[in-house]
Amino acid sequence: MGEVINDFTVITGATRGLGHELATQMAAEGLPLCLIGRSTARLAPILDTASGQIIVAEADLARPQDILEIFPRALPKGARIGCLINNAGCFSETEETTFLQLHHDLQVEISMVNGFAVAALTHAAHPFLTTGSLIVNVLSDMAFPRHWEGTYPHYCAAKAYALAFTVNAAPALHREGIRMIGVDPGWMRTDMGGPDAPDDPAEVASAIRRMISKRMELTPGSIYHALSGVKTAPI
């Protein structure tokens, strides 16, 4: 299997947090990128300084139809996806104390964006993937039962869905020469993680980029801690 280095890297949730850091760093390398977000105006500074081809696509990953349409609409004819980074996420602090009063629309959004969208985007991207392509699913500490504390039930359940999908979809993809892994980014200082989080999203983005550069060494279906690079048990 050869490395895929000239095809597009797709980053979801590219307008903020870890996704924005990944987009900024990869754009500085001149990599061809497809950046997906709800409000793409935030990507203007990246576009102004990038040296490689960048496609910006607006999509709401809580809407299945947006997911179905995104790649045929955004990618040029004949384009391939060398790396798909399923990074988009959403979170609600109100879920911790008032989840029984959580509005239905927010329940659906949390479940879709953090969970089902990972699977749906994998299916939607499949026609554009090729031998050597890599799918990176950005998870969370809260995907793992050992971190469940009786809070954020919708978010934990959605991230656990993404974790289970990563482990169980990887073998079929690997038979086609496509690797899928999960990455636990840790607790980062983002608008979701808050200012007291210990990890710098720029450092986490750099660590994920190093993983991607060594994709052929990654074990399909495995979950890696971003900063340490160590595989972690999916339980």
C-alpha positions as CSV (number, residue, x, y, z in Angstrom):
1,M,0.0,0.0,0.0
2,G,1.5,3.3,-1.0
3,E,1.1,6.6,0.8
4,V,-1.6,8.9,-0.3
5,I,0.0,12.3,-0.3
6,N,-1.5,14.3,-3.2
7,D,-5.2,13.8,-2.4
8,F,-7.4,15.9,-0.3
9,T,-7.4,15.9,3.5
10,V,-10.9,16.5,4.7
11,I,-11.4,18.1,8.1
12,T,-14.9,18.4,9.7
13,G,-15.5,21.0,12.4
14,A,-12.7,23.1,10.8
15,T,-14.0,26.5,12.0
16,R,-13.0,26.2,15.7
17,G,-11.0,24.3,18.3
18,L,-8.9,21.3,17.2
19,G,-10.3,21.3,13.7
20,H,-9.2,24.9,13.2
21,E,-5.7,24.1,14.5
22,L,-5.4,21.2,12.1
23,A,-6.6,23.2,9.2
24,T,-4.2,26.1,10.0
25,Q,-1.2,23.8,10.3
26,M,-1.9,21.7,7.3
27,A,-2.7,24.7,5.2
28,A,0.7,26.1,6.1
29,E,2.2,22.9,4.7
30,G,0.5,23.5,1.4
31,L,-1.6,20.4,1.6
32,P,-4.8,20.1,-0.5
33,L,-7.6,20.5,2.0
34,C,-11.4,20.3,2.1
35,L,-12.6,22.2,5.2
36,I,-16.1,21.6,6.4
37,G,-18.0,23.7,8.9
38,R,-21.3,25.4,9.6
39,S,-19.9,29.0,9.4
40,T,-17.0,29.0,7.0
41,A,-16.4,32.8,7.3
42,R,-14.1,31.9,10.2
43,L,-11.8,30.2,7.8
44,A,-10.9,33.4,5.9
45,P,-7.5,33.9,7.6
46,I,-6.5,30.4,6.6
47,L,-7.5,31.0,3.0
48,D,-5.5,34.2,2.9
49,T,-2.2,32.6,3.9
50,A,-2.6,29.1,2.4
51,S,-0.2,28.0,-0.4
52,G,-2.1,24.9,-1.5
53,Q,-5.6,24.2,-2.8
54,I,-8.3,24.6,-0.3
55,I,-12.0,23.9,-0.7
56,V,-14.4,25.3,1.9
57,A,-17.8,23.7,2.2
58,E,-20.6,24.6,4.5
59,A,-22.6,21.7,6.0
60,D,-24.6,21.0,9.1
61,L,-23.7,17.5,10.2
62,A,-26.8,17.2,12.2
63,R,-28.6,17.0,8.8
64,P,-28.2,13.6,7.0
65,Q,-28.9,15.2,3.7
66,D,-26.0,17.6,4.1
67,I,-23.7,14.6,4.7
68,L,-25.0,12.8,1.6
69,E,-24.4,15.8,-0.6
70,I,-21.2,17.2,0.8
71,F,-18.5,15.3,-1.1
72,P,-20.1,15.2,-4.6
73,R,-20.8,18.9,-4.2
74,A,-17.5,20.1,-2.8
75,L,-14.8,17.9,-4.4
76,P,-13.6,18.4,-8.0
77,K,-14.3,15.7,-10.5
78,G,-11.8,12.8,-10.1
79,A,-10.6,14.0,-6.6
80,R,-9.7,11.4,-4.0
81,I,-9.7,11.7,-0.2
82,G,-6.3,10.7,1.2
83,C,-7.3,11.4,4.8
84,L,-10.7,12.0,6.4
85,I,-10.6,13.6,9.9
86,N,-14.0,13.2,11.6
87,N,-13.4,16.0,14.1
88,A,-16.7,17.9,14.4
89,G,-18.4,17.9,17.8
90,C,-20.9,19.7,19.8
91,F,-21.6,19.9,23.5
92,S,-24.1,21.5,25.9
93,E,-23.3,22.3,29.5
94,T,-27.0,22.3,30.3
95,E,-27.0,18.6,29.7
96,E,-25.1,18.0,33.0
97,T,-27.9,19.2,35.3
98,T,-31.0,19.4,33.2
99,F,-30.8,16.7,30.6
100,L,-34.4,15.6,31.2
101,Q,-35.4,19.1,30.0
102,L,-33.0,19.2,27.1
103,H,-34.8,20.3,24.0
104,H,-35.4,17.6,21.4
105,D,-33.5,19.4,18.7
106,L,-30.4,19.6,20.9
107,Q,-30.7,15.9,21.8
108,V,-30.7,15.1,18.1
109,E,-27.8,17.5,17.3
110,I,-25.6,16.1,20.1
111,S,-26.3,12.5,19.0
112,M,-25.9,13.2,15.3
113,V,-22.8,15.4,15.2
114,N,-20.8,13.4,17.8
115,G,-22.0,9.9,16.9
116,F,-23.9,9.0,13.8
117,A,-22.2,11.6,11.6
118,V,-18.9,9.7,11.9
119,A,-20.5,6.6,10.4
120,A,-22.5,8.6,7.8
121,L,-19.4,10.6,6.7
122,T,-17.5,7.3,6.3
123,H,-20.2,5.9,4.0
124,A,-20.4,9.2,2.1
125,A,-16.6,9.4,1.7
126,H,-16.2,5.8,0.6
127,P,-16.5,6.4,-3.2
128,F,-13.6,8.9,-2.8
129,L,-11.3,6.8,-0.7
130,T,-8.5,4.7,-2.2
131,T,-5.8,2.3,-1.1
132,G,-3.7,3.9,1.6
133,S,-6.5,6.3,2.7
134,L,-6.8,7.0,6.4
135,I,-9.9,7.9,8.5
136,V,-9.2,9.5,11.8
137,N,-12.2,9.6,14.2
138,V,-11.6,12.2,17.0
139,L,-13.2,10.8,20.1
140,S,-13.2,12.0,23.7
141,D,-12.3,10.7,27.2
142,M,-16.1,10.5,27.7
143,A,-16.4,7.8,25.0
144,F,-14.9,5.3,27.5
145,P,-17.0,3.7,30.2
146,R,-14.1,4.2,32.7
147,H,-14.8,7.9,32.5
148,W,-18.6,7.8,32.9
149,E,-19.7,9.6,36.0
150,G,-23.4,9.9,35.6
151,T,-23.3,13.1,33.6
152,Y,-23.7,14.3,30.0
153,P,-25.6,11.1,28.9
154,H,-26.3,12.1,25.3
155,Y,-22.7,13.3,24.7
156,C,-21.2,10.2,26.3
157,A,-23.5,7.9,24.4
158,A,-22.8,9.6,21.1
159,K,-19.0,9.4,21.6
160,A,-19.3,5.8,22.6
161,Y,-21.2,5.1,19.3
162,A,-18.2,6.7,17.5
163,L,-15.8,4.5,19.5
164,A,-17.7,1.3,18.7
165,F,-18.0,2.2,15.0
166,T,-14.3,2.8,14.8
167,V,-13.4,-0.5,16.3
168,N,-16.0,-2.6,14.4
169,A,-15.9,-0.8,11.0
170,A,-12.1,-0.9,10.7
171,P,-11.7,-4.5,9.6
172,A,-14.0,-4.2,6.5
173,L,-12.3,-1.0,5.5
174,H,-8.8,-2.5,6.0
175,R,-9.7,-5.3,3.6
176,E,-9.9,-2.5,1.0
177,G,-6.6,-1.0,2.0
178,I,-8.2,1.8,4.1
179,R,-7.1,2.4,7.7
180,M,-9.5,3.7,10.3
181,I,-8.3,4.7,13.8
182,G,-9.7,6.6,16.7
183,V,-7.9,9.4,18.6
184,D,-8.5,10.6,22.1
185,P,-7.4,14.2,22.0
186,G,-7.5,14.7,25.8
187,W,-9.0,17.7,27.6
188,M,-8.2,20.7,25.5
189,R,-8.5,24.5,26.0
190,T,-11.2,25.1,23.4
191,D,-14.7,26.6,23.6
192,M,-15.9,23.1,24.4
193,G,-13.2,22.2,26.9
194,G,-13.0,25.5,28.6
195,P,-10.0,27.7,29.8
196,D,-9.0,25.3,32.6
197,A,-8.2,22.3,30.4
198,P,-4.6,21.2,30.5
199,D,-3.9,20.4,26.9
200,D,-3.1,22.9,24.1
201,P,-5.1,22.2,20.9
202,A,-2.1,23.3,18.8
203,E,0.1,20.6,20.4
204,V,-2.7,18.0,19.9
205,A,-3.0,19.0,16.3
206,S,0.7,18.6,15.8
207,A,0.6,15.2,17.4
208,I,-2.3,14.0,15.1
209,R,-0.3,15.3,12.1
210,R,2.6,13.2,13.1
211,M,0.3,10.1,13.4
212,I,-1.0,10.8,9.9
213,S,2.5,11.1,8.5
214,K,3.2,7.5,9.8
215,R,-0.2,6.1,8.8
216,M,1.2,2.8,7.6
217,E,2.4,2.1,11.2
218,L,-1.1,2.6,12.7
219,T,-3.1,-0.5,13.7
220,P,-6.6,-0.4,12.1
221,G,-9.4,-0.1,14.7
222,S,-7.1,1.0,17.4
223,I,-7.6,4.0,19.7
224,Y,-4.6,6.3,20.3
225,H,-4.0,8.9,22.8
226,A,-3.0,12.0,20.8
227,L,-0.2,13.5,22.8
228,S,1.4,10.2,24.0
229,G,0.8,8.2,20.8
230,V,0.0,5.2,23.0
231,K,-2.8,2.8,22.2
232,T,-5.6,2.8,24.7
233,A,-8.1,0.0,25.5
234,P,-11.5,0.8,24.0
235,I,-13.4,0.0,27.3
